[in-house]
Amino acid sequence: MTMGSMPGSSGYLNLYPERKMSYFSNLYVLGLTVTAGIGGLLFGYDTGVISGALLYIKDDFEAVNESSFLQETIVSMALVGAIIGAASGGWINDSYGRKKATLSADIVFAVGAVVMAAAPDPYVLILGRLLVGLGVGVASVTAPVYIAEASPSEIRGGLVSTNVLMITGGQFLSYLINLAFTEVPGTWRWMLGVSGVPAVIQFSIMLFLPESPRWLFMKDDKTTAVAVLSKIYAPDRLEDEIDSLSAALEEERRRKSNVRYQDVFKSKEIRIAFLAGAGLQAFQQFTGINTVMYYSPTIVQMAGFSSNQLALLLSLIVAAVNAAGTIVGIYLIDHVGRKKLALASLSGVLASLAILSGAFFAESSDSTNGVYGWLAILGLALYIACFSPGMGPVPWTVNSEIYPEAYRGICGGMSATINWISNLIVAQTFLSVADAVGTGATFLILACVAVLAIVFVVVFVPETKGLTFEEVEKIWKEKAWGSSKGKESTGLLEDEA
């Protein structure tokens, strides 16, 4: 099929009516997805649990209660670990496989959970947070790739988005666990220690699940790969999938083996793909999602509501709306498409940030702030309702499908690292920026970032709905060389820029 005939829209499946499968038509694929998605649950739980646990950690450790720096370090050390884990996770994925990467992440996470629960002082607790972050970082790279490589192309977006649903579900679960253990002796030790249970469960199940069939095929274990593929595809489609993988293998052999990080920037095609993937990950964070997730109770109090109970209730509501929106995104991502969904999501985010900014500007100039406080609450609710179906799952889905096999682990890891670094920057600067320029101006800055994100998606992100991995590669070849002729036929990724 030529580039001119390759659609990226809803007409695609009409050309290939045999490529039709529902999310629940193959329970084997769904089982692989849910098991791999436990890594997302760990991701989400760790993100949310520390906010409640920190209240009780301060009660047990006087040094933490007296030091804002120690409090910030306990919270952010998991992000530091996640950055390291994501950066190394791509190499682990490509060298040892998706399955071993998942198993190693589970071990590290479980050890970290035990260390946190048994920590005799804040410094051992910080070590535990670092270990948990390492596990989360590796899982954040591995789960989307494993799911994508075991998914039929027409439902790949929804299945990868299931991992994001597990993340948001993990955040909601963390708030419930925090409430459950508030009256239990040991409080924070239980809150943090129980996170090791899902890791043990995933490890136990993963032992009996296969490696990614695409990774097996590229490592010349074709017999095992075909055995796995036969459980995913019907016989009439299985042959087409094997032929596609064989063609991809031949092209990979013409490329460099043992891909290194610097090779990503030597290839024009891969540079363009990485720009799209990494840019989406950065904009996911810089449009302010973790400002809402980490600081929503604080934002409520800024809006004039001082009740701690109301702040806690809002945290639960925000997490619930976030999870519900992700479920909507699972349906839309394979029906509307990645690009349209991202643009619609960002448009809603822009509107909600404008509402938040206006509410806080108005509140600062009017002492009777009840109305404006509720307007800020409305802005928060609209923000999460618009963000969660689109900019929540789209960056992870796109990054799981836009890179060639040889680069998928490394590029996915680098993009996830950018996500975690951006996450850390936003989490560490929001309150300081708000103190310096005001809350209204801070949300206005985020709104400007949302405008840049919309432009970025329009210019750099292609529609990949329903396309096979090989068809997505053709998109980058055309973008890199301006035509599907010439360079495409060589199968090489040399840099002539």
Phi and psi in degrees as a GROMACS rama.xvg file:
@    title "Ramachandran Plot"
@    xaxis  label "Phi"
@    yaxis  label "Psi"
@TYPE xy
-81.3591  163.342  THR-2
-61.7556  -35.3865  MET-3
-64.7854  -24.966  GLY-4
-100.401  1.94317  SER-5
-89.5089  102.535  MET-6
-79.7316  153.49  PRO-7
-117.208  26.2499  GLY-8
-127.65  -165.545  SER-9
-66.3348  -18.721  SER-10
-68.6035  -14.1534  GLY-11
-61.8308  -49.6055  TYR-12
-70.136  -19.9725  LEU-13
-70.5777  -30.8881  ASN-14
-74.2356  -25.9244  LEU-15
-126.224  73.2657  TYR-16
-61.9542  -20.7452  PRO-17
-72.4669  -16.6026  GLU-18
-89.1768  67.2747  ARG-19
-134.098  123.041  LYS-20
-154.003  138.997  MET-21
-91.74  166.492  SER-22
-63.6634  -27.1535  TYR-23
-108.46  7.84239  PHE-24
-77.0748  -18.8174  SER-25
-130.068  100.358  ASN-26
-66.2515  -25.469  LEU-27
-64.2642  -47.7255  TYR-28
-63.2065  -41.1013  VAL-29
-63.7674  -38.2796  LEU-30
-64.1954  -42.5022  GLY-31
-59.6137  -42.4699  LEU-32
-64.0896  -48.0514  THR-33
-65.6062  -40.9778  VAL-34
-64.0023  -46.999  THR-35
-63.5455  -32.6769  ALA-36
-68.5242  -13.4928  GLY-37
-59.6823  -28.963  ILE-38
-60.1529  -37.0953  GLY-39
-67.0345  -36.3224  GLY-40
-60.8206  -43.4955  LEU-41
-60.9627  -42.8184  LEU-42
-55.3671  -54.1921  PHE-43
-67.3607  -41.6708  GLY-44
-61.9581  -45.1079  TYR-45
-63.6989  -35.4186  ASP-46
-62.8232  -41.16  THR-47
-90.9298  -29.3223  GLY-48
-70.4136  -30.9357  VAL-49
-66.6429  -27.8892  ILE-50
-62.6007  -42.0808  SER-51
-78.4927  -38.8438  GLY-52
-63.4696  -33.8528  ALA-53
-62.0925  -31.813  LEU-54
-58.8006  -38.6356  LEU-55
-88.975  -26.4118  TYR-56
-62.1442  -39.4089  ILE-57
-64.1938  -32.3638  LYS-58
-69.4983  -34.5223  ASP-59
-83.655  -33.4721  ASP-60
-117.556  108.11  PHE-61
-61.2937  -34.845  GLU-62
-61.5155  -36.9343  ALA-63
-70.0558  -40.8051  VAL-64
-62.4245  -30.7334  ASN-65
-94.2315  -4.25314  GLU-66
-128.542  111.432  SER-67
-64.1407  -32.5137  SER-68
-63.082  -43.3861  PHE-69
-64.215  -39.4288  LEU-70
-62.1135  -46.5318  GLN-71
-63.1055  -38.0294  GLU-72
-67.586  -41.4584  THR-73
-60.9191  -41.8077  ILE-74
-69.8162  -48.1254  VAL-75
-84.2501  -14.7883  SER-76
-63.5603  -30.2049  MET-77
-65.6435  -36.3092  ALA-78
-66.7171  -39.0846  LEU-79
-61.6718  -45.4709  VAL-80
-61.7044  -38.9361  GLY-81
-65.3301  -37.0477  ALA-82
-61.2184  -46.613  ILE-83
-65.2407  -44.1037  ILE-84
-63.1532  -41.8619  GLY-85
-67.4349  -39.1215  ALA-86
-64.7549  -37.9651  ALA-87
-87.8665  -19.6363  SER-88
-63.3521  -34.8532  GLY-89
-62.5516  -43.6421  GLY-90
-65.7732  -42.2687  TRP-91
-61.1975  -42.6608  ILE-92
-60.07  -46.4405  ASN-93
-74.4441  -33.6302  ASP-94
-83.3439  -41.2264  SER-95
-116.16  -7.57175  TYR-96
101.319  161.235  GLY-97
-70.4693  -36.4587  ARG-98
-65.8581  -48.8416  LYS-99
-65.3124  -33.6324  LYS-100
-63.519  -41.6084  ALA-101
-64.3488  -45.6741  THR-102
-61.9762  -41.9328  LEU-103
-65.7134  -38.952  SER-104
-63.3773  -40.2712  ALA-105
-62.0595  -42.8567  ASP-106
-62.3497  -48.3881  ILE-107
-63.1435  -42.6239  VAL-108
-64.141  -44.9806  PHE-109
-62.8834  -42.3009  ALA-110
-61.3966  -43.0859  VAL-111
-60.9148  -39.139  GLY-112
-63.8731  -41.8151  ALA-113
-65.1886  -42.9749  VAL-114
-60.8978  -43.606  VAL-115
-63.5522  -45.8255  MET-116
-64.2955  -31.3863  ALA-117
-100.252  5.24024  ALA-118
-57.7725  123.053  ALA-119
-83.6832  -14.1456  PRO-120
-152.877  169.045  ASP-121
-61.6759  -28.2417  PRO-122
-76.1072  -35.5936  TYR-123
-68.64  -37.0835  VAL-124
-59.9417  -41.9472  LEU-125
-63.39  -39.1544  ILE-126
-61.0215  -43.8947  LEU-127
-60.9674  -40.5853  GLY-128
-62.617  -38.138  ARG-129
-63.4886  -44.7103  LEU-130
-64.1233  -43.8136  LEU-131
-60.9599  -41.568  VAL-132
-62.2627  -38.9536  GLY-133
-59.5828  -45.9034  LEU-134
-62.4207  -43.2268  GLY-135
-63.3618  -40.6778  VAL-136
-62.185  -45.9328  GLY-137
-63.7092  -42.721  VAL-138
-64.2392  -35.3036  ALA-139
-65.8446  -25.0011  SER-140
-84.9899  -44.1198  VAL-141
-74.3294  -46.3052  THR-142
-58.3097  -49.0855  ALA-143
-62.5715  -37.9799  PRO-144
-68.8894  -44.799  VAL-145
-60.016  -46.3809  TYR-146
-63.4113  -45.113  ILE-147
-61.8413  -41.2082  ALA-148
-76.3149  -13.7122  GLU-149
-105.135  7.82893  ALA-150
-108.072  137.662  SER-151
-60.1787  143.351  PRO-152
-59.0317  -34.1544  SER-153
-74.6264  -16.071  GLU-154
-123.397  12.5687  ILE-155
-61.0158  -42.6465  ARG-156
-60.8343  -45.1734  GLY-157
-65.6035  -38.9414  GLY-158
-69.6804  -41.5945  LEU-159
-64.0615  -36.2021  VAL-160
-65.688  -21.2876  SER-161
-60.1218  -33.3812  THR-162
-63.1995  -38.3869  ASN-163
-68.2595  -36.5025  VAL-164
-60.5747  -39.0224  LEU-165
-65.1445  -34.9665  MET-166
-63.2935  -50.8428  ILE-167
-67.6437  -34.6512  THR-168
-64.5583  -37.4719  GLY-169
-64.171  -37.1647  GLY-170
-64.5128  -44.9979  GLN-171
-62.8416  -42.8682  PHE-172
-60.4612  -37.4996  LEU-173
-63.2006  -37.8954  SER-174
-67.5048  -38.8578  TYR-175
-65.5521  -42.149  LEU-176
-63.2511  -40.8209  ILE-177
-57.7378  -44.3992  ASN-178
-65.6534  -38.9172  LEU-179
-65.1963  -33.241  ALA-180
-101.356  9.40353  PHE-181
-65.3924  -28.0052  THR-182
-106.501  9.94323  GLU-183
-98.8729  134.49  VAL-184
-56.8874  133.723  PRO-185
98.0229  -17.6323  GLY-186
21.296  -90.7328  THR-187
-63.0612  -29.1571  TRP-188
-65.0943  -39.7941  ARG-189
-68.394  -43.1191  TRP-190
-55.7688  -45.2486  MET-191
-83.0745  -37.1024  LEU-192
-70.4629  -33.2275  GLY-193
-66.8934  -16.1045  VAL-194
-64.7161  -19.9401  SER-195
-72.5557  -18.2108  GLY-196
-63.8476  -49.8894  VAL-197
-59.7923  -33.6694  PRO-198
-64.2511  -41.9525  ALA-199
-65.8529  -40.5175  VAL-200
-62.53  -47.2107  ILE-201
-62.9769  -42.2913  GLN-202
-58.424  -45.3378  PHE-203
-64.6099  -42.2884  SER-204
-73.2746  -39.6861  ILE-205
-63.5564  -27.3736  MET-206
-56.8587  -29.4541  LEU-207
-100.053  0.452342  PHE-208
-99.2157  158.302  LEU-209
-81.8741  165.448  PRO-210
-71.2133  160.643  GLU-211
-55.2003  128.229  SER-212
-62.8229  -33.4282  PRO-213
-68.0727  -40.7815  ARG-214
-65.2311  -42.805  TRP-215
-59.3253  -43.1919  LEU-216
-63.758  -42.7028  PHE-217
-70.0358  -19.7107  MET-218
-96.2106  14.5505  LYS-219
68.6172  17.784  ASP-220
-95.8298  66.7159  ASP-221
-68.2653  -35.6271  LYS-222
-61.1204  -47.6047  THR-223
-66.3771  -39.5091  THR-224
-61.2058  -45.4524  ALA-225
-65.1123  -36.5981  VAL-226
-62.091  -39.8023  ALA-227
-69.7629  -45.3718  VAL-228
-60.87  -32.8658  LEU-229
-66.9189  -19.8762  SER-230
-86.6898  -13.637  LYS-231
-97.8178  -39.9756  ILE-232
-115.493  149.706  TYR-233
-68.631  156.566  ALA-234
-55.1509  -37.4342  PRO-235
-69.7572  -24.6142  ASP-236
-96.8193  -23.2188  ARG-237
-56.4216  -42.7552  LEU-238
-62.1256  -39.9294  GLU-239
-63.7227  -41.1516  ASP-240
-65.8187  -39.4988  GLU-241
-66.1496  -41.7186  ILE-242
-61.5726  -40.6875  ASP-243
-64.1267  -43.2605  SER-244
-66.0002  -37.1025  LEU-245
-63.0157  -42.7366  SER-246
-64.6441  -40.577  ALA-247
-64.5002  -38.0272  ALA-248
-63.6087  -42.2815  LEU-249
-60.4953  -41.2921  GLU-250
-69.2627  -39.3371  GLU-251
-60.7412  -35.2741  GLU-252
-68.088  -24.0123  ARG-253
-82.8033  -12.152  ARG-254
-92.5418  178.787  ARG-255
-67.7945  139.412  LYS-256
-90.263  163.77  SER-257
53.572  58.5768  ASN-258
-59.653  135.26  VAL-259
-110.14  165.847  ARG-260
-58.7526  -40.3131  TYR-261
-67.7354  -21.3853  GLN-262
-65.7073  -25.0263  ASP-263
-58.9745  -35.5882  VAL-264
-93.6086  -4.83293  PHE-265
-86.0378  -21.8639  LYS-266
-100.584  126.434  SER-267
-62.4171  -41.8486  LYS-268
-62.8505  -45.6646  GLU-269
-70.483  -35.1858  ILE-270
-58.7815  -44.6645  ARG-271
-65.5252  -43.4149  ILE-272
-63.2016  -43.4956  ALA-273
-66.1721  -37.1195  PHE-274
-58.4094  -44.8595  LEU-275
-64.0479  -47.2662  ALA-276
-68.0899  -47.7885  GLY-277
-68.5975  -36.4561  ALA-278
-62.0559  -41.988  GLY-279
-61.3705  -41.9737  LEU-280
-64.3954  -41.1381  GLN-281
-65.7363  -46.1149  ALA-282
-67.5361  -28.0701  PHE-283
-56.6187  -40.3401  GLN-284
-85.4656  -41.1763  GLN-285
-75.3786  -9.94686  PHE-286
-84.6911  1.9364  THR-287
101.029  15.7176  GLY-288
-59.2207  -41.7998  ILE-289
-82.3485  -11.6206  ASN-290
-61.0681  -43.2738  THR-291
-71.7407  -46.417  VAL-292
-69.6826  -39.7321  MET-293
-83.2295  -34.1241  TYR-294
-119.687  15.9736  TYR-295
-58.371  -41.8873  SER-296
-60.9937  -38.922  PRO-297
-65.5402  -40.088  THR-298
-63.2825  -39.5985  ILE-299
-60.3944  -42.9557  VAL-300
-68.5681  -36.0917  GLN-301
-60.077  -32.5372  MET-302
-79.2519  -0.709395  ALA-303
108.402  4.97006  GLY-304
-105.947  109.726  PHE-305
-91.6877  -8.00873  SER-306
-68.1844  124.403  SER-307
-65.1881  -35.199  ASN-308
-63.5933  -41.4737  GLN-309
-64.6205  -39.1067  LEU-310
-63.0959  -42.2595  ALA-311
-66.5493  -40.7448  LEU-312
-62.2809  -41.1304  LEU-313
-62.5143  -39.5031  LEU-314
-57.8484  -42.5976  SER-315
-66.1016  -41.454  LEU-316
-65.5874  -43.7893  ILE-317
-60.3973  -44.5646  VAL-318
-64.7368  -38.5471  ALA-319
-67.2318  -43.5419  ALA-320
-64.2112  -38.0724  VAL-321
-61.4449  -45.4756  ASN-322
-66.3768  -42.6088  ALA-323
-63.5182  -40.7743  ALA-324
-63.9005  -34.796  GLY-325
-65.2896  -37.2595  THR-326
-61.0072  -41.7751  ILE-327
-61.4413  -40.8893  VAL-328
-63.5425  -34.9397  GLY-329
-58.8896  -39.8964  ILE-330
-72.3346  -45.4969  TYR-331
-71.9759  -30.7829  LEU-332
-65.2069  -30.0502  ILE-333
-98.4392  -2.8868  ASP-334
-107.741  -46.9426  HIS-335
-83.2323  -38.0028  VAL-336
108.373  158.801  GLY-337
-67.3732  -47.9252  ARG-338
-67.7334  -48.8699  LYS-339
-61.7886  -39.3663  LYS-340
-65.677  -41.5416  LEU-341
-63.562  -42.7223  ALA-342
-67.1775  -41.4049  LEU-343
-63.788  -42.6194  ALA-344
-61.5576  -47.0419  SER-345
-65.8285  -33.6734  LEU-346
-63.4671  -43.1977  SER-347
-65.9241  -38.9656  GLY-348
-61.1859  -43.4701  VAL-349
-59.9886  -45.9108  LEU-350
-62.7211  -42.5232  ALA-351
-69.5085  -36.976  SER-352
-66.1886  -35.0332  LEU-353
-64.7307  -40.6901  ALA-354
-62.9735  -45.9484  ILE-355
-61.1214  -45.3222  LEU-356
-61.1692  -47.7239  SER-357
-62.0875  -39.4075  GLY-358
-62.3409  -43.6235  ALA-359
-74.7426  -34.3789  PHE-360
-62.4568  -43.5537  PHE-361
-67.2169  -40.5809  ALA-362
-62.3968  -37.6263  GLU-363
-68.8771  -20.6162  SER-364
-107.469  3.43965  SER-365
-138.721  117.44  ASP-366
-70.0369  -23.5454  SER-367
-88.3864  81.4898  THR-368
-97.5226  11.9379  ASN-369
-58.8287  -47.4318  GLY-370
-62.499  -45.0482  VAL-371
-68.5243  -30.8154  TYR-372
-62.861  -44.4994  GLY-373
-67.4751  -30.8605  TRP-374
-65.18  -37.1606  LEU-375
-65.2628  -40.3296  ALA-376
-61.1555  -42.0227  ILE-377
-61.4252  -41.4876  LEU-378
-61.9533  -40.9075  GLY-379
-62.3193  -46.2663  LEU-380
-63.5847  -42.5531  ALA-381
-64.7174  -38.8563  LEU-382
-59.0997  -52.1078  TYR-383
-69.7322  -32.5591  ILE-384
-67.35  -32.3421  ALA-385
-84.8219  -36.9816  CYS-386
-72.3304  -44.9225  PHE-387
-63.0167  -36.3482  SER-388
-76.6695  -21.5364  PRO-389
-113.47  -75.187  GLY-390
-71.4275  -8.3638  MET-391
-71.8108  -61.6681  GLY-392
-85.9755  -27.1552  PRO-393
-59.8788  -47.8551  VAL-394
-58.7403  -40.5699  PRO-395
-69.7839  -38.9102  TRP-396
-65.6293  -48.5825  THR-397
-60.199  -43.3058  VAL-398
-68.5314  -20.4447  ASN-399
-82.0597  -10.1035  SER-400
-129.741  -3.23846  GLU-401
-98.357  -6.22154  ILE-402
-105.947  145.727  TYR-403
-60.5235  157.627  PRO-404
-51.8751  -45.6729  GLU-405
-64.7359  -23.6897  ALA-406
-107.237  -3.34223  TYR-407
-63.9096  -43.8975  ARG-408
-68.0148  -48.098  GLY-409
-64.8346  -49.5439  ILE-410
-66.1512  -39.788  CYS-411
-62.1875  -40.159  GLY-412
-66.1561  -41.9523  GLY-413
-65.2598  -40.3708  MET-414
-65.9135  -42.0726  SER-415
-64.0857  -35.4521  ALA-416
-62.1045  -42.1092  THR-417
-62.3456  -38.6723  ILE-418
-60.0742  -47.4112  ASN-419
-67.6292  -38.4355  TRP-420
-64.0948  -44.0431  ILE-421
-62.6381  -40.2315  SER-422
-57.2382  -47.2663  ASN-423
-63.3448  -42.5639  LEU-424
-61.1691  -47.2549  ILE-425
-63.7908  -45.6516  VAL-426
-63.244  -34.6407  ALA-427
-87.0134  -13.8988  GLN-428
-113.3  -17.3121  THR-429
-57.3767  -53.2231  PHE-430
-64.9802  -36.9995  LEU-431
-66.1594  -43.5647  SER-432
-64.8316  -40.8041  VAL-433
-62.3533  -38.7385  ALA-434
-65.9166  -36.2729  ASP-435
-77.6345  -44.2458  ALA-436
-117.084  -7.16129  VAL-437
100.71  151.204  GLY-438
-66.4772  -40.0771  THR-439
-60.3477  -45.0492  GLY-440
-66.7532  -33.9706  ALA-441
-63.3369  -45.2809  THR-442
-68.5799  -28.4988  PHE-443
-66.9089  -38.0632  LEU-444
-61.8314  -44.6535  ILE-445
-62.7569  -35.1612  LEU-446
-64.5138  -39.6003  ALA-447
-63.2694  -38.694  CYS-448
-62.692  -38.8238  VAL-449
-62.5013  -37.164  ALA-450
-62.6794  -45.4131  VAL-451
-60.9937  -37.6263  LEU-452
-64.0362  -40.6673  ALA-453
-61.2623  -46.0988  ILE-454
-61.0461  -42.6425  VAL-455
-59.8922  -47.7558  PHE-456
-62.6918  -42.2322  VAL-457
-60.4844  -42.0038  VAL-458
-84.7211  -41.1934  VAL-459
-110.215  -18.985  PHE-460
-101.178  118.117  VAL-461
-84.3596  164.807  PRO-462
-84.6074  126.966  GLU-463
-119.053  9.86365  THR-464
-56.9471  125.29  LYS-465
78.4418  -3.87062  GLY-466
-85.34  146.909  LEU-467
-74.3452  167.085  THR-468
-59.1248  -39.3981  PHE-469
-68.3547  -35.9081  GLU-470
-69.9167  -33.3303  GLU-471
-65.4575  -38.9202  VAL-472
-57.8535  -36.9175  GLU-473
-63.6671  -31.2495  LYS-474
-60.2081  -45.6324  ILE-475
-69.0555  -33.2526  TRP-476
-63.8903  -41.3327  LYS-477
-69.3137  -40.1119  GLU-478
-64.8116  -36.359  LYS-479
-74.3757  -40.342  ALA-480
-112.491  -5.02466  TRP-481
80.7886  -4.59508  GLY-482
-160.727  152.529  SER-483
-82.5912  -1.16451  SER-484
-89.8173  171.539  LYS-485
72.0962  -94.4971  GLY-486
-63.9418  -33.7524  LYS-487
-60.7863  -37.1373  GLU-488
-71.3411  -19.3588  SER-489
-78.3218  -27.6681  THR-490
72.0923  11.8186  GLY-491
-101.454  158.956  LEU-492
-119.193  44.1415  LEU-493
-76.3146  157.567  GLU-494
-99.6761  119.103  ASP-495
-119.523  13.1288  GLU-496
